[in-house]
């Protein structure tokens, strides 16, 4: 039987961290460091410089992941980039990443747009390709430059997000790796988190900035994250007590704490990195994963539960043996 395992992880954060006080001063926000930390757990974030794109961030994270896996770009036969902030309308960020990596062997390359759930969606899709036998080595990346779609006058959203990228190399294996996955969507909730604008005739129509109903998002997120976590645990015949690490989408420390509590997972077994990079949407899970692997917290053989929820609304989870 063919299984899928993570053979390498990588991540990248652009520039120097921007602390809450500096962000408030730069944009004249009616807020404070204490208010932001208390409500979100975020102390700083990274913001890409002008001209730096999602595929640029993806390139750096991918190089680190390939190096960790002992692979080169030529070994990759599938590239999936999860992003809501691609470089262009088209071609995809994945195609641009393929070019920048020098992958010239005709690997399939495409983007996944599921916002903050995008990386889990990408993992699930790549797993199915590999298990089918059609592909052997996949590069799955979450990369975002959310700073480009923020209204810097809206203190309720602009302090939450940051830019960054995270990547993993997935390979075919005869040993179990990805144990179970599930992903869902409910478009009827699109109004509580969206960027309701588009390009038309060379101009932006509608609203080009991120808009969010924070309370509605919180309530929805906590429920569906607990539900989908139990779904993948049940599919694998495991319980939450057997999970070594919960790696949730790094949106807000209160959402992560509430989800862990519902699952009866101890706070010390929940990976939390949002404090120093903010909500990086599709990049947040692989960022947290790579940071914890390189710090030695996550070890081979441990069971990890990855989960995310994002605009759409979309949500999903993956249970794996690292």
C-alpha positions, 0 to 999 in steps of 0.5 A, spaced: 500 500 500 502 507 498 502 512 504 504 519 504 509 522 509 512 529 510 519 528 509 521 535 510 519 542 512 520 549 511 518 556 512 520 564 511 518 570 514 520 577 510 523 583 513 524 585 521 518 584 525 513 589 526 511 590 533 504 592 535 506 599 538 510 601 531 504 599 527 499 603 531 504 609 531 505 608 523 497 608 522 495 612 527 490 607 530 486 607 536 489 601 539 494 599 544 499 593 545 495 591 551 489 591 547 491 587 542 495 582 546 489 581 550 484 579 545 489 576 540 495 574 543 499 577 537 505 582 539 508 582 532 508 580 525 512 581 518 510 585 512 513 584 505 516 589 502 514 593 496 514 588 490 515 582 494 510 577 492 507 570 495 511 566 490 517 570 492 516 568 500 514 561 497 520 560 494 524 561 500 520 556 504 520 551 499 528 551 498 528 550 506 523 544 505 527 541 500 533 541 503 530 538 510 528 533 505 534 531 502 531 533 495 532 538 489 526 541 485 528 536 480 525 531 484 518 534 485 512 532 480 507 536 484 506 543 486 500 546 490 500 553 493 495 555 498 494 562 497 489 568 497 494 573 495 497 570 488 502 574 484 497 575 478 490 573 476 494 568 472 498 564 472 498 561 478 503 562 484 504 555 483 506 556 476 511 562 478 514 558 484 515 552 479 519 557 474 523 560 480 525 553 483 527 551 476 523 545 476 523 544 468 520 536 469 513 538 467 511 537 474 503 539 475 502 546 478 496 549 481 493 554 486 488 552 492 484 558 494 481 556 501 483 562 505 486 560 512 484 552 510 488 552 504 494 548 507 490 543 509 486 543 503 493 542 499 495 537 504 489 533 503 489 533 495 496 532 495 495 525 499 490 523 494 495 524 488 500 520 491 496 514 494 493 514 487 500 512 484 500 518 479 505 522 483 511 521 488 514 527 491 509 533 492 511 540 494 505 543 498 506 551 500 502 556 504 504 563 502 501 570 503 502 577 503 495 579 506 498 586 508 496 588 501 489 587 502 488 590 509 485 597 511 490 600 515 484 604 518 480 598 521 483 596 527 479 590 528 482 587 522 489 590 520 492 588 527 491 581 526 494 579 519 502 578 517 505 575 511 509 569 510 510 562 507 511 555 510 512 549 506 512 541 506 515 536 502 510 530 501 513 523 499 510 516 497 512 511 503 510 504 505 510 507 512 503 510 514 504 518 515 498 522 513 492 517 517 486 521 515 483 528 513 477 531 512 475 538 509 468 542 508 465 548 506 459 552 507 458 558 502 452 561 506 457 564 511 461 568 506 459 575 509 462 574 515 469 574 512 471 576 505 474 581 501 468 583 496 472 586 491 474 584 484 477 587 477 473 589 472 475 593 466 482 595 469 479 598 475 477 595 482 470 594 483 466 593 490 471 593 496 478 591 495 479 590 503 478 584 508 472 585 512 470 581 518 465 580 523 470 578 529 464 575 534 461 571 528 467 568 526 469 566 533 463 562 534 463 559 527 471 557 528 471 554 535 465 549 533 467 547 526 474 546 528 472 541 534 467 537 529 472 536 524 478 534 529 473 529 532 471 527 525 479 525 523 480 522 529 474 517 528 476 516 521 483 514 524 480 510 530 484 514 535 482 519 540 485 526 542 489 523 548 493 520 543 495 526 539 502 529 541 501 536 538 495 540 536 497 545 530 491 549 529 491 555 524 494 561 528 488 566 527 487 568 534 490 565 541 483 565 544 480 561 538 486 556 539 485 555 546 477 554 546 478 549 541 483 545 545 479 545 551 473 542 547 478 537 545 480 536 552 487 537 549 492 540 554 494 547 553 502 545 553 500 540 547 497 546 543 503 549 538 502 557 538 506 561 534 501 567 532 504 571 537 510 573 533 507 572 526 500 574 526 495 571 522 498 569 516 492 565 513 494 559 509 501 560 511 500 559 518 500 552 519 506 550 516 510 556 519 508 553 526 509 546 524 516 548 521 518 552 527 516 547 532 520 541 528 526 546 527 526 547 535 526 540 536 519 540 540 516 535 534 519 529 533 519 523 528 513 518 530 509 523 534 502 524 532 500 531 529 493 534 528 493 540 523 486 544 522 484 550 519 478 554 518 477 560 513 473 565 509 468 561 505 467 558 510 472 553 509 475 548 514 479 542 515 483 537 518 489 532 517 491 527 522 498 524 521 504 521 524 510 525 523 
